[in-house]
Every structure is written in structure tokens, then in C-alpha cells.
Amino acid sequence: MPVYIDLRENEVLGPPYIRGLQEGEQKGELKILRRQIQKRFGTLPDWAEESLTNKSQPELEELSERVLDAATIEELLK
């Protein structure tokens, strides 16, 4: 009979597992947002790259919607 273990509920393995999932989601969101910005505005300046890497996942999600309406990269990241 198979035994199923939910790693998220494990006291030792759960926290690193959950952190890894969150970091992976944030990296994926950042990757897509970079591509959207580059497609719309061209090459990302260094200041914009630094600004993006310091944002949380919810902030990146918001930016991924705002990139559709922003006229400039400065307006997007202000």
C-alpha cells in the first residue's frame, strides 16, 4: 500500500520546500516581465533591471499588467 506524504505539512522539509516554490514562481514572473518590457521598450537599462530584481512576486504581477498601458519604462517602474 503506497504512503503519500505532503511535504508542505512536514515540520523539517516543509518550510524550505515552500520557500523554493515561492522563489521559483518569483523567478518565472520576473523572466516573463523582462521579456514583456524588452518587447515593448527595448533593452532594459541597468537601473530598471535592478529595480525589477528587488520587487516581490505580487509587485511583479502588478507590473505585468501595467506594462500593457505604460507609455515609457520610467512610467512603468516609478
N, CA, C and O atoms as a GROMACS GRO file, in nm:
protein
  312
    1MET      N    1   0.084  -0.117   0.000
    1MET     CA    2   0.000   0.000   0.000
    1MET      C    3   0.090   0.125   0.000
    1MET      O    4   0.175   0.139   0.088
    2PRO      N    5   0.072   0.215  -0.097
    2PRO     CA    6   0.155   0.335  -0.104
    2PRO      C    7   0.125   0.432   0.010
    2PRO      O    8   0.012   0.440   0.059
    3VAL      N    9   0.228   0.505   0.049
    3VAL     CA   10   0.215   0.608   0.151
    3VAL      C   11   0.242   0.742   0.085
    3VAL      O   12   0.346   0.760   0.020
    4TYR      N   13   0.152   0.835   0.100
    4TYR     CA   14   0.167   0.967   0.042
    4TYR      C   15   0.198   1.068   0.151
    4TYR      O   16   0.131   1.072   0.254
    5ILE      N   17   0.300   1.148   0.128
    5ILE     CA   18   0.340   1.249   0.225
    5ILE      C   19   0.335   1.385   0.157
    5ILE      O   20   0.391   1.405   0.050
    6ASP      N   21   0.268   1.478   0.221
    6ASP     CA   22   0.264   1.616   0.172
    6ASP      C   23   0.380   1.691   0.236
    6ASP      O   24   0.378   1.718   0.356
    7LEU      N   25   0.480   1.725   0.157
    7LEU     CA   26   0.600   1.790   0.211
    7LEU      C   27   0.568   1.923   0.277
    7LEU      O   28   0.639   1.965   0.369
    8ARG      N   29   0.465   1.990   0.232
    8ARG     CA   30   0.429   2.119   0.290
    8ARG      C   31   0.389   2.106   0.437
    8ARG      O   32   0.400   2.202   0.513
    9GLU      N   33   0.343   1.989   0.477
    9GLU     CA   34   0.299   1.968   0.615
    9GLU      C   35   0.411   1.917   0.705
    9GLU      O   36   0.392   1.908   0.826
   10ASN      N   37   0.525   1.883   0.648
   10ASN     CA   38   0.637   1.831   0.726
   10ASN      C   39   0.708   1.948   0.794
   10ASN      O   40   0.739   2.049   0.730
   11GLU      N   41   0.736   1.934   0.925
   11GLU     CA   42   0.796   2.044   1.001
   11GLU      C   43   0.938   2.076   0.955
   11GLU      O   44   0.980   2.191   0.960
   12VAL      N   45   1.012   1.976   0.910
   12VAL     CA   46   1.151   1.996   0.870
   12VAL      C   47   1.161   2.031   0.721
   12VAL      O   48   1.228   2.127   0.684
   13LEU      N   49   1.095   1.954   0.638
   13LEU     CA   50   1.106   1.974   0.493
   13LEU      C   51   1.011   2.077   0.437
   13LEU      O   52   1.036   2.133   0.330
   14GLY      N   53   0.903   2.104   0.507
   14GLY     CA   54   0.800   2.194   0.457
   14GLY      C   55   0.847   2.336   0.429
   14GLY      O   56   0.828   2.385   0.318
   15PRO      N   57   0.908   2.404   0.528
   15PRO     CA   58   0.948   2.544   0.504
   15PRO      C   59   1.044   2.562   0.386
   15PRO      O   60   1.022   2.652   0.304
   16PRO      N   61   1.151   2.481   0.373
   16PRO     CA   62   1.238   2.500   0.256
   16PRO      C   63   1.167   2.467   0.124
   16PRO      O   64   1.193   2.530   0.021
   17TYR      N   65   1.078   2.371   0.127
   17TYR     CA   66   1.002   2.333   0.008
   17TYR      C   67   0.913   2.448  -0.036
   17TYR      O   68   0.908   2.482  -0.155
   18ILE      N   69   0.843   2.508   0.057
   18ILE     CA   70   0.753   2.619   0.027
   18ILE      C   71   0.833   2.740  -0.021
   18ILE      O   72   0.793   2.805  -0.118
   19ARG      N   73   0.946   2.770   0.046
   19ARG     CA   74   1.031   2.880   0.001
   19ARG      C   75   1.079   2.858  -0.142
   19ARG      O   76   1.082   2.951  -0.222
   20GLY      N   77   1.116   2.735  -0.173
   20GLY     CA   78   1.162   2.702  -0.308
   20GLY      C   79   1.053   2.724  -0.411
   20GLY      O   80   1.079   2.775  -0.520
   21LEU      N   81   0.931   2.685  -0.376
   21LEU     CA   82   0.819   2.709  -0.468
   21LEU      C   83   0.798   2.858  -0.492
   21LEU      O   84   0.777   2.901  -0.605
   22GLN      N   85   0.803   2.936  -0.384
   22GLN     CA   86   0.782   3.080  -0.396
   22GLN      C   87   0.892   3.146  -0.477
   22GLN      O   88   0.866   3.233  -0.561
   23GLU      N   89   1.017   3.105  -0.453
   23GLU     CA   90   1.129   3.161  -0.529
   23GLU      C   91   1.117   3.125  -0.677
   23GLU      O   92   1.146   3.208  -0.763
   24GLY      N   93   1.075   3.003  -0.705
   24GLY     CA   94   1.057   2.962  -0.844
   24GLY      C   95   0.949   3.042  -0.914
   24GLY      O   96   0.965   3.080  -1.030
   25GLU      N   97   0.839   3.067  -0.844
   25GLU     CA   98   0.731   3.147  -0.903
   25GLU      C   99   0.779   3.289  -0.928
   25GLU      O  100   0.748   3.348  -1.032
   26GLN      N  101   0.855   3.346  -0.832
   26GLN     CA  102   0.904   3.482  -0.848
   26GLN      C  103   1.001   3.491  -0.966
   26GLN      O  104   0.995   3.586  -1.044
   27LYS      N  105   1.090   3.393  -0.979
   27LYS     CA  106   1.184   3.393  -1.092
   27LYS      C  107   1.111   3.382  -1.225
   27LYS      O  108   1.148   3.449  -1.322
   28GLY      N  109   1.009   3.299  -1.230
   28GLY     CA  110   0.930   3.285  -1.353
   28GLY      C  111   0.857   3.413  -1.389
   28GLY      O  112   0.855   3.454  -1.505
   29GLU      N  113   0.799   3.476  -1.288
   29GLU     CA  114   0.728   3.603  -1.310
   29GLU      C  115   0.825   3.710  -1.360
   29GLU      O  116   0.793   3.786  -1.451
   30LEU      N  117   0.944   3.714  -1.300
   30LEU     CA  118   1.046   3.812  -1.339
   30LEU      C  119   1.092   3.787  -1.483
   30LEU      O  120   1.111   3.882  -1.559
   31LYS      N  121   1.110   3.662  -1.519
   31LYS     CA  122   1.155   3.628  -1.654
   31LYS      C  123   1.053   3.674  -1.759
   31LYS      O  124   1.090   3.733  -1.860
   32ILE      N  125   0.927   3.647  -1.734
   32ILE     CA  126   0.822   3.687  -1.828
   32ILE      C  127   0.811   3.838  -1.836
   32ILE      O  128   0.796   3.894  -1.945
   33LEU      N  129   0.817   3.905  -1.722
   33LEU     CA  130   0.806   4.051  -1.720
   33LEU      C  131   0.922   4.115  -1.795
   33LEU      O  132   0.902   4.211  -1.869
   34ARG      N  133   1.044   4.063  -1.777
   34ARG     CA  134   1.159   4.114  -1.853
   34ARG      C  135   1.133   4.105  -2.003
   34ARG      O  136   1.159   4.200  -2.078
   35ARG      N  137   1.082   3.990  -2.046
   35ARG     CA  138   1.056   3.971  -2.189
   35ARG      C  139   0.949   4.069  -2.239
   35ARG      O  140   0.963   4.125  -2.348
   36GLN      N  141   0.845   4.091  -2.160
   36GLN     CA  142   0.740   4.186  -2.198
   36GLN      C  143   0.797   4.327  -2.211
   36GLN      O  144   0.768   4.398  -2.307
   37ILE      N  145   0.879   4.366  -2.113
   37ILE     CA  146   0.936   4.501  -2.113
   37ILE      C  147   1.031   4.517  -2.232
   37ILE      O  148   1.028   4.620  -2.300
   38GLN      N  149   1.114   4.417  -2.258
   38GLN     CA  150   1.207   4.425  -2.370
   38GLN      C  151   1.133   4.432  -2.503
   38GLN      O  152   1.174   4.505  -2.593
   39LYS      N  153   1.026   4.359  -2.515
   39LYS     CA  154   0.947   4.361  -2.638
   39LYS      C  155   0.883   4.499  -2.660
   39LYS      O  156   0.876   4.548  -2.773
   40ARG      N  157   0.837   4.558  -2.552
   40ARG     CA  158   0.766   4.686  -2.563
   40ARG      C  159   0.860   4.807  -2.569
   40ARG      O  160   0.836   4.901  -2.645
   41PHE      N  161   0.968   4.806  -2.487
   41PHE     CA  162   1.053   4.925  -2.474
   41PHE      C  163   1.197   4.906  -2.521
   41PHE      O  164   1.273   5.003  -2.525
   42GLY      N  165   1.235   4.786  -2.557
   42GLY     CA  166   1.373   4.761  -2.597
   42GLY      C  167   1.457   4.715  -2.479
   42GLY      O  168   1.404   4.672  -2.376
   43THR      N  169   1.588   4.724  -2.495
   43THR     CA  170   1.682   4.676  -2.394
   43THR      C  171   1.659   4.744  -2.260
   43THR      O  172   1.638   4.865  -2.252
   44LEU      N  173   1.663   4.664  -2.153
   44LEU     CA  174   1.644   4.716  -2.018
   44LEU      C  175   1.770   4.788  -1.971
   44LEU      O  176   1.879   4.731  -1.976
   45PRO      N  177   1.756   4.912  -1.925
   45PRO     CA  178   1.871   4.980  -1.864
   45PRO      C  179   1.906   4.912  -1.731
   45PRO      O  180   1.824   4.842  -1.673
   46ASP      N  181   2.028   4.933  -1.686
   46ASP     CA  182   2.073   4.870  -1.561
   46ASP      C  183   1.985   4.909  -1.443
   46ASP      O  184   1.955   4.825  -1.358
   47TRP      N  185   1.944   5.036  -1.436
   47TRP     CA  186   1.862   5.079  -1.323
   47TRP      C  187   1.727   5.006  -1.322
   47TRP      O  188   1.673   4.977  -1.216
   48ALA      N  189   1.674   4.977  -1.440
   48ALA     CA  190   1.546   4.907  -1.449
   48ALA      C  191   1.562   4.761  -1.406
   48ALA      O  192   1.477   4.706  -1.336
   49GLU      N  193   1.670   4.700  -1.449
   49GLU     CA  194   1.699   4.561  -1.408
   49GLU      C  195   1.711   4.551  -1.257
   49GLU      O  196   1.658   4.459  -1.196
   50GLU      N  197   1.782   4.645  -1.198
   50GLU     CA  198   1.799   4.645  -1.052
   50GLU      C  199   1.665   4.666  -0.982
   50GLU      O  200   1.637   4.601  -0.881
   51SER      N  201   1.585   4.754  -1.035
   51SER     CA  202   1.453   4.780  -0.977
   51SER      C  203   1.366   4.655  -0.981
   51SER      O  204   1.297   4.623  -0.884
   52LEU      N  205   1.369   4.583  -1.094
   52LEU     CA  206   1.288   4.462  -1.107
   52LEU      C  207   1.332   4.352  -1.011
   52LEU      O  208   1.248   4.284  -0.952
   53THR      N  209   1.462   4.334  -0.996
   53THR     CA  210   1.510   4.224  -0.912
   53THR      C  211   1.480   4.247  -0.764
   53THR      O  212   1.484   4.153  -0.685
   54ASN      N  213   1.449   4.371  -0.727
   54ASN     CA  214   1.417   4.400  -0.587
   54ASN      C  215   1.268   4.394  -0.556
   54ASN      O  216   1.226   4.421  -0.444
   55LYS      N  217   1.187   4.358  -0.655
   55LYS     CA  218   1.042   4.356  -0.636
   55LYS      C  219   0.994   4.218  -0.589
   55LYS      O  220   1.054   4.115  -0.622
   56SER      N  221   0.887   4.219  -0.513
   56SER     CA  222   0.825   4.095  -0.466
   56SER      C  223   0.738   4.035  -0.576
   56SER      O  224   0.712   4.099  -0.678
   57GLN      N  225   0.694   3.913  -0.555
   57GLN     CA  226   0.609   3.848  -0.655
   57GLN      C  227   0.479   3.926  -0.680
   57GLN      O  228   0.443   3.946  -0.796
   58PRO      N  229   0.409   3.970  -0.576
   58PRO     CA  230   0.287   4.048  -0.604
   58PRO      C  231   0.315   4.177  -0.682
   58PRO      O  232   0.235   4.216  -0.768
   59GLU      N  233   0.428   4.242  -0.654
   59GLU     CA  234   0.464   4.364  -0.728
   59GLU      C  235   0.493   4.330  -0.874
   59GLU      O  236   0.454   4.406  -0.964
   60LEU      N  237   0.561   4.218  -0.899
   60LEU     CA  238   0.589   4.177  -1.036
   60LEU      C  239   0.461   4.144  -1.112
   60LEU      O  240   0.449   4.175  -1.230
   61GLU      N  241   0.366   4.082  -1.043
   61GLU     CA  242   0.238   4.051  -1.106
   61GLU      C  243   0.165   4.179  -1.146
   61GLU      O  244   0.108   4.188  -1.255
   62GLU      N  245   0.168   4.278  -1.059
   62GLU     CA  246   0.104   4.406  -1.089
   62GLU      C  247   0.171   4.473  -1.210
   62GLU      O  248   0.104   4.526  -1.298
   63LEU      N  249   0.304   4.469  -1.213
   63LEU     CA  250   0.378   4.529  -1.324
   63LEU      C  251   0.348   4.460  -1.456
   63LEU      O  252   0.345   4.523  -1.562
   64SER      N  253   0.325   4.328  -1.450
   64SER     CA  254   0.297   4.255  -1.574
   64SER      C  255   0.165   4.298  -1.637
   64SER      O  256   0.145   4.278  -1.757
   65GLU      N  257   0.076   4.356  -1.558
   65GLU     CA  258  -0.047   4.413  -1.613
   65GLU      C  259  -0.025   4.558  -1.657
   65GLU      O  260  -0.075   4.601  -1.761
   66ARG      N  261   0.050   4.633  -1.576
   66ARG     CA  262   0.074   4.774  -1.607
   66ARG      C  263   0.160   4.793  -1.731
   66ARG      O  264   0.151   4.897  -1.796
   67VAL      N  265   0.243   4.694  -1.766
   67VAL     CA  266   0.330   4.707  -1.882
   67VAL      C  267   0.248   4.725  -2.010
   67VAL      O  268   0.298   4.781  -2.107
   68LEU      N  269   0.127   4.680  -2.009
   68LEU     CA  270   0.041   4.692  -2.128
   68LEU      C  271  -0.004   4.835  -2.152
   68LEU      O  272  -0.031   4.872  -2.266
   69ASP      N  273  -0.011   4.916  -2.048
   69ASP     CA  274  -0.063   5.052  -2.060
   69ASP      C  275   0.044   5.160  -2.046
   69ASP      O  276   0.020   5.275  -2.084
   70ALA      N  277   0.160   5.127  -1.994
   70ALA     CA  278   0.264   5.227  -1.970
   70ALA      C  279   0.320   5.280  -2.103
   70ALA      O  280   0.340   5.205  -2.198
   71ALA      N  281   0.345   5.410  -2.106
   71ALA     CA  282   0.400   5.473  -2.226
   71ALA      C  283   0.552   5.464  -2.230
   71ALA      O  284   0.612   5.459  -2.338
   72THR      N  285   0.613   5.461  -2.112
   72THR     CA  286   0.760   5.454  -2.104
   72THR      C  287   0.798   5.358  -1.993
   72THR      O  288   0.717   5.325  -1.906
   73ILE      N  289   0.923   5.313  -1.996
   73ILE     CA  290   0.972   5.224  -1.890
   73ILE      C  291   0.980   5.300  -1.757
   73ILE      O  292   0.962   5.241  -1.651
   74GLU      N  293   1.009   5.430  -1.764
   74GLU     CA  294   1.014   5.513  -1.643
   74GLU      C  295   0.876   5.518  -1.578
   74GLU      O  296   0.863   5.507  -1.456
   75GLU      N  297   0.773   5.535  -1.659
   75GLU     CA  298   0.636   5.539  -1.607
   75GLU      C  299   0.599   5.404  -1.544
   75GLU      O  300   0.532   5.400  -1.441
   76LEU      N  301   0.641   5.297  -1.605
   76LEU     CA  302   0.610   5.164  -1.555
   76LEU      C  303   0.672   5.139  -1.419
   76LEU      O  304   0.607   5.084  -1.330
   77LEU      N  305   0.797   5.178  -1.402
   77LEU     CA  306   0.872   5.143  -1.281
   77LEU      C  307   0.876   5.251  -1.176
   77LEU      O  308   0.948   5.238  -1.076
   78LYS      N  309   0.800   5.359  -1.195
   78LYS     CA  310   0.800   5.464  -1.093
   78LYS      C  311   0.729   5.423  -0.969
   78LYS      O  312   0.720   5.501  -0.874
   0.00000   0.00000   0.00000
